[in-house]
Amino acid sequence: MAEFTHFNEQGRAKMVDISEKTHTVRSAAAQTSVLVNPEIYQNITNQTMKKGDVLSVSQVAGIMAAKQTASLIPMCHPISLSAVDISFSWEQKKESFELIIVATVKTTGGTGVEMEALTAASVCALTVYDMCKALDKGMVIGPAFLKEKTGGKNGDYHRRMIPAMHMDERP
């Protein structure tokens, strides 16, 4: 089992020792989306949703989620985050609207922040769903993916652009 970094000599799960890793500036950006109907789009953009300002609340939820990633994902290290930023944009998709969510996370440390960025984006999307589900439970979340990461021994990663899936092509 020695070749597997997350298993001990007994074949049981362990958290990898990062104490000898070089501390470098590391960043990651993750993206997901929420496909909503025109009514929800209007309520979000006009800030007339009964539960409040959807984007502000979901942004705070995403930031809080990034800080709690190690509590949610068993093998993630609790790390000190230098920055968390959530941005939003809209794309019209035929008769629907897609809220694009990008979470960017930074740290200086011995391990990356990919999981923190993915967690932030995902919880942000789930919060949008929660705040809007009274109007339509048919919203679609995802896909969620890593856009890019910098730093660390494996170097930088930049996702190649893939064609966007249309609603009728989604599983």
HELIX and SHEET records of a PDB file:
HELIX    1   1 PRO A   38  THR A   45  1                                   8    
HELIX    2   2 VAL A   54  LYS A   67  1                                  14    
HELIX    3   3 THR A   69  LEU A   72  1                                   4    
HELIX    4   4 GLU A  114  CYS A  132  1                                  19    
HELIX    5   5 MET A  167  GLU A  169  5                                   3    
SHEET    1   A 4 ALA A  83  LYS A  93  0                                        
SHEET    2   A 4 SER A  96  GLY A 109 -1                                        
SHEET    3   A 4 THR A  24  VAL A  36 -1                                        
SHEET    4   A 4 VAL A 140  ILE A 141 -1                                        
SHEET    1   B 5 ALA A  83  LYS A  93  0                                        
SHEET    2   B 5 SER A  96  GLY A 109 -1                                        
SHEET    3   B 5 THR A  24  VAL A  36 -1                                        
SHEET    4   B 5 PHE A 145  THR A 150 -1                                        
SHEET    5   B 5 TYR A 157  HIS A 158 -1                                        
END                                                                             
